[in-house]
Every structure is written in C-alpha cells, then in structure tokens.
Amino acid sequence: MNALHSVLVAVDGPSKAGSTFFMDAVAAEATHQGSAIPRILADARPESVGGRMRPSVKGELAELQRLTAFRSIVRISAGNAFRAAALHVISEAAKGHAITTFNNNPEAAQSVLSIFQDPGQHDRLQHDPAIGVQVSKVAQMAGVQVLCRTVFCNAVVSAYNANGGGNLVIADARGPVEQLLWHGSVGSQPGKIEAASILPVYIHTPVDISAARLGGNLQEKIAYVAGRRRDDAERTEFPVIVPDELIEDYDEWLKQFAVPAIGGNVALPLRIDNGAANPANIQYLGGMVASLAQGVAYTLGRRV
C-alpha cells in the first residue's frame, strides 16, 4: 500500500498575480522529484548507478518508490470554473439568449460543470481573450459564486480522496481555504480534507508588474488588472479579501509543519512577493514546497 497521506497545496492571490505559474512550478517539481528513483532503475548502462546496483538493492528502491510516490499530482483552478461560466454566457449570447443570473438555472449549472470538466476546453478557458474580458462581470452575477465555488470544492475533494488517498492536489482560487471551509470540506472524517495536510500560499504581485507581464499597451493592461481586482473586491457575493495573517519568512512558515498532526488547524499562508521574484526564483520555491508536501504526506500517512 502507499504510505502517503494526501496533501493540498492551496494557492491564493489576486487576479493576474501569477498563481497559475506557481501552481505549475510545484506540479513540475513534484513530478521531477517523484521520477528520481524510476530514472535510476531504468538506466541499465554498466557505468550508471542503476547499472552497477545489485538486484536486491533495486528491489528495495522499487518498494520505496511504491510506498512513497504520490499516486497522482493534480492541478485544479477555481478560475476555470468562472471562465466556464463566462463561456456559457458568451455561447448563449451567440444564440440570442441573454444570461443575467445563475439562480434556479440547472441547465446553466450543468453546462458550466461540463465545460469545467472537459480537458479539451482547458486552453480556451485560459487563453480566449473574450472569456478574459467577461469573467469578472460574470463573477458578479447572482448565483455564480455559489455554483463555481461548489464546482471547485467538489473537484478538489474528489482529487484529494481519489484512489484511497496518497495524492498531491495543487489548487488555486481566491481564498481557497475559506472556500473549502464554507463547503464543509475540511475535517478529519473520511472523505474530508485533513487540515494539517493543507499547505497555504498567498501570491502578492503589484498591479503594475502584473500588467507589464501581460505585454501589450501598459496603461491598458494596468486598467484591466486593476479593474479585475476591483470587481473581485466589490462584488456582492463573497468579495475577495487579503488574509488577515500572512507569514513572509519561509523558515517561520515551515515551522508550522514540523510536527503535522491529524485533527490540527490549517497553517497560516506563506506570502510570496512575486513582484520581486523572477521565474527561476518561483521554480526553486515550487521545488521547496513540493519537497515539503512529500514530507507532510509521509508523516501524516504514518500517523493514520
């Protein structure tokens, strides 16, 4: 059996802060770290480590891999739920149907869920400029917050508990931990997400730097990013707020996971200044978080 507990890396931050890039960095580093033993075992060249290794040692390494490798590494973006809602609105408008609310609209809810779950729509949801323009407006429609939060939370819980556990889930949202608490998804009961297994991160990036990274006319992009963040902060349902408590020092943040315990509390988020960082810094930090996730998963797995 796998010796790991599932772990959730919960990535928070305002619109266009770079949370997707960080999420991808953690996933890439975790995948790379998890492939170390298979790479050794697969290299049979006489001069390689694997080629010189005794069969008994190879067997022990293979067993170590079986016990301690994450069963799956899954990325989930709450933004894609809202982009799916925006795509639904755009598609219905093209048919002459104006969507103004998602309340009491099961057909719209099913459409959003289908779009969100369709891997073939991922690139369009991420890169279609028409969706990008509409998403903040759609996020303010009645009922869309509850719908998209439910879609996101159900997806996270499902990925976390898949195959009996032992999974790494990396999810980004506006207030991901708060969404999961609101959904009743955090707890030590079967089917819930263990609080001590949540590694929360908050990405901070100033508006002007986020705008510059988008390319194009800087002033237009500044207005676009500032408008997205203002809309998120001022919407009626679940307005976006910065967490009250953030930890800026990585070592201080790390201390919270020194003795992870079943039934504990969710750790405070690490604040990452993405305005001062470059892609290499973020990739390196993603590797550190991936290593921490492995350690927390193993420690909690031994205690269950």
Secondary structure as UniProt FT lines:
FT   STRAND          7..12
FT   TURN            15..16
FT   HELIX           19..34
FT   HELIX           36..42
FT   TURN            46..47
FT   HELIX           49..52
FT   HELIX           55..68
FT   STRAND          72..77
FT   HELIX           78..94
FT   TURN            95..96
FT   TURN            103..104
FT   HELIX           106..117
FT   HELIX           119..121
FT   HELIX           122..127
FT   HELIX           129..139
FT   HELIX           144..161
FT   HELIX           162..164
FT   STRAND          167..172
FT   HELIX           176..182
FT   TURN            183..184
FT   TURN            190..191
FT   HELIX           195..197
FT   STRAND          198..204
FT   HELIX           207..214
FT   HELIX           218..234
FT   HELIX           250..255
FT   TURN            256..257
FT   TURN            262..263
FT   STRAND          270..273
FT   TURN            274..276
FT   HELIX           279..303
//
